[in-house]
Amino acid sequence: MEEELELQEQLIIEEVEELKELDIYTEEGIDEYVDDDSISPTEQGFMKGYLGA
C-alpha cells in the first residue's frame, strides 16, 4: 500500500514538472505550443508581447 502511494506521488510530481515546462506564459512554453499547432503564430506574437510588457 505504501509503495503504491509513493508511486502515485512520483507520477503526480512528474506531471506537475511537465506542466511547468509547458507553461504558456514562458517563451519556451509559447514556442512549444506553436510547434504543436496548439496556438497560431498570431497568438504567439500576442503572448510574446505580453511577456515583454
C-alpha positions as CSV (number, residue, x, y, z in Angstrom):
1,M,0.0,0.0,0.0
2,E,2.8,2.4,0.9
3,E,4.7,1.6,-2.3
4,E,1.6,2.3,-4.3
5,L,1.2,5.7,-2.7
6,E,4.8,6.6,-3.3
7,L,4.4,5.6,-7.0
8,Q,1.3,7.8,-7.3
9,E,3.1,10.7,-5.6
10,Q,6.0,10.3,-8.1
11,L,3.7,10.3,-11.0
12,I,2.0,13.5,-9.8
13,I,5.3,15.2,-9.3
14,E,6.4,14.3,-12.8
15,E,3.1,15.6,-14.2
16,V,3.5,18.9,-12.4
17,E,7.0,19.3,-13.7
18,E,5.9,18.6,-17.2
19,L,3.1,21.2,-16.9
20,K,5.6,23.7,-15.6
21,E,7.8,23.2,-18.6
22,L,4.8,23.9,-20.9
23,D,3.6,27.0,-19.2
24,I,2.1,29.2,-21.8
25,Y,3.4,32.3,-20.0
26,T,7.0,31.5,-20.7
27,E,8.9,31.8,-24.0
28,E,9.7,28.1,-24.0
29,G,6.0,27.2,-23.4
30,I,4.8,29.6,-26.1
31,D,7.3,28.1,-28.6
32,E,6.2,24.6,-27.7
33,Y,2.5,25.4,-28.2
34,V,3.3,26.9,-31.6
35,D,5.3,23.8,-32.6
36,D,2.4,21.6,-31.5
37,D,0.0,23.8,-33.5
38,S,-1.9,24.5,-30.3
39,I,-1.7,28.3,-30.9
40,S,-1.4,30.3,-34.1
41,P,1.6,32.5,-34.9
42,T,-0.7,35.5,-34.2
43,E,-1.4,34.2,-30.7
44,Q,2.3,33.6,-30.4
45,G,3.1,37.2,-31.1
46,F,0.4,38.3,-28.7
47,M,1.8,36.1,-25.9
48,K,5.4,37.2,-26.5
49,G,4.2,40.8,-26.4
50,Y,2.5,40.0,-23.1
51,L,5.8,38.7,-21.7
52,G,7.6,41.9,-22.8
53,A,5.1,44.1,-21.0
